[in-house]
Each structure stands twice: as C-alpha cells, then as structure tokens.
C-alpha cells in the first residue's frame, strides 16, 4: 500500500531525508518515530505529493506519487499537524467541501458526510461554525476531513497534538477502526505510550535515515533485555571512556550510547545490580555524578539507545 524506496530529499545544501526505505501493509498501523528534525514530516510530505523527492521512488497503491500523482493520491487521506479547516464554515460544510474535492456528489456525498459526523462524534454540532469548537473538536473534524472519501491509505502527522484526554481517546479509536477496516495507516507521534499501544510496526528515523524497523517485540529484542542508565553531572569524556573499558569485566556486556561533559548514557544487563561498579568507574575518571536514572527495557529506552535522544527533544 505504501512503498518508499531509497527516498532522498534535499533543501539546498540541507539533507532532510537520506536513502529511506519503508513498506506499510494493509490493515496495519505503522508508527514513524524520530526526534525533531529527523525527517518525519518531510517523508509525509513526499508521500502526500506536497514535496517532490530529490531522488528515490514513492508509491501509493502501486502508483508513483511523482509520475502518476492523481491516481496515487485518489485513495490517500492526510491529517496534517496544522489544522486544515475553514473556521467560518460549519463542520458539515467542511466535510462537504473535502468530499467534493475528491469527486463525491449528491446523495453519496450527503450520506458519507453523515457517516463521518457520527464517527467523529460531532453529529449534534454539525451545523455550528468551526470557530466555536474546542481544540479537541477541531482535531476530530480535521481527522474526519481525511476520512470523508473513504481512503485506503491514511497519513497521520501528530493527529493528537494538544488535545484533551477525551478527544485523544476518541481519535485513537478512530485510527484503530480504520486499520480494522483494512486501511493502511502511517502514524507519527511524540507520545511513546501512543506508539506502544497503537502501532503494529514501528520505524525509527534519525538524521533523515531509517535506523530500525519492526514490531515492538522485534525492536525490544535489539536491546537484549538491557537497561538504560543515564548519569547526569560533570564528566571528562575521554577519561570516562577509558575507565568504562577498564571496568568491562565488572560491568559485563554494555554499550555506551552517548557521552559528553554533562551526560553519560549506557545500556547494560541488570543495570540496578551494576550501578555500583558503573559509578566507581565514572568517579575514578574524575566524574562528578549528580543524578542517576535507570530505565527498564521499553520503547523509550530503545529509542534513546538508538538515537541518544528522548522522543520529545
């Protein structure tokens, strides 16, 4: 349903996406995760025809988005981060506008608009101006505008950003319902819990490159059951690196995730039992530890281990 092959996108000298490969299947929700600036929105832009790739191929339902854009986008629904609504129109009029833009007419359009209003829980407010809606209601309508033409592929770029808990629950139910109906969903989010609960498969990008993909279980296996320990304080990186290598027997199998003057991040087995030799090694190198954080194996710890950053950064 979605095929991205060796996608590269440049903005002048800046490289936003580099050699990205990704496949998304029918009936699955694929989470596209990465820190800010990783290339997620650019990838969504190339898939939706809003950005033209510098090189590589992007196909939707087998249609090339550049060479056969109309056919590729006919079965695609986009929910952008920014609201794509006309605030001086009603919810019903917004849905009618977008349905007509995709060729729906007459009774087919009217029936589809009523169906979507019911799905997004705005049936009783259908004829009110959007400007009077709460943020959560506007987000639900924004989602509905992408559904009105019954697309087989959905691109959701941070669809729950800034919404109240009740609206978030409703939006996530809508996403699951689309996947159960056979749609392919590509979903970007900054909420780890959303990604863990919602997505069938995950693709993690950083600096424009795909660095890991697979099911949550497959990605967890990459950590090998290791914990992630983060030390905050004041460190001399070169000395700490040497000290850690010298303490490898006491620390066991470990990987140095990131190291600078303020932070040491290391993944290792049985992190809670190995804190003492880890702290001894760092202090022997002249490091001053002011804060210690231990994360059990999770999507968040995996993400940090792969990128060196938290998702919200």
ZIWO-V19054 format. One line per field, one symbol per residue. psi: psi as a letter, one per 40 degrees, with the letter a starting at -180 (. if undefined). burial: I if it has 24 or more other ideal C-beta (glycine too) atoms within 12 Angstrom, else O. A space follows every 50 residues. Layout:
psi=???
burial=???
//
This chain:
psi=dhhhhfhhhigbehhdhhfhhhhhiieihhhhiiiheeeddddddddeed ihidiiihihfehhdddfddddedfhhhhidihgihdeiidddddddddd deeiibdddddddddddddefedeedeiiddeiidddddddddddeedef iehhhhgfeeheiiddddddddddddddddeeihhhhiiehdddddddhd iihhihfeiheiiaidddddddefeiihhhhibhihddddddddddeddd dahihhdihaedhhhhhiifddeeddddddddddeeihhehhhhhihidd ddddddeeiide.
burial=IIIIOOIIIOOOOOOIIIIIIIOIOOOIIIIIIIIOOIIIIIIIIIIIII IIIIOIIIIIIOIIIIOOOOOIIOIIIIIIIOIIIOOOOIIIIIIIIIIO OIOIOOOOIOOIIOIIIOIIIIOOIIOIOIOOIOOIIIIIIIIIIIIIII IIIIIIIIIIIOIOOOIIOIIIOIIIIIIOOOIIIIIIIIIIOIIIOIII IIIIIIIIIIIIIIOIOOIIOIIOOIIIIIIOIOIOOOOIOOIIOOIOOO IOOIIIIIIOOOIIIIIIOIIOOIIOIIIOIIIOIOIOIOOIIIIOIIII IIIIIIIIIIIOO
//
